[in-house]
Amino acid sequence: MIGIELVKDKATREPAAALRNRMETLAFEKGLMILGCGETSIRLCPPLIVNEHEATVALDILEECLTQVEQEHARAAAPEAVAV
């Protein structure tokens, strides 16, 4: 089992429950089941018979989801442009 904690800021370690939930949903939509654990962590529990190709596919999906969640979070945090 592998655990990954998601936080809003590395320095303050502010919990990112909404980001974790979004990550869980995105992964499921892309065919990867990850499990929430606690407030901000996800668990990966690959079977003992996982092969290299399956592990690579799972990690690729996980990376896509993390990238998308980071981009969504950055857009939400950016100040809106004001039209003049």
Summary of the structure (lengths in Angstrom):
residues: 84
radius of gyration: 15.0
end to end distance: 52.8
largest distance: 59.7
contacts: 186
relative contact order: 0.18
helix: 46%
strand: 15%
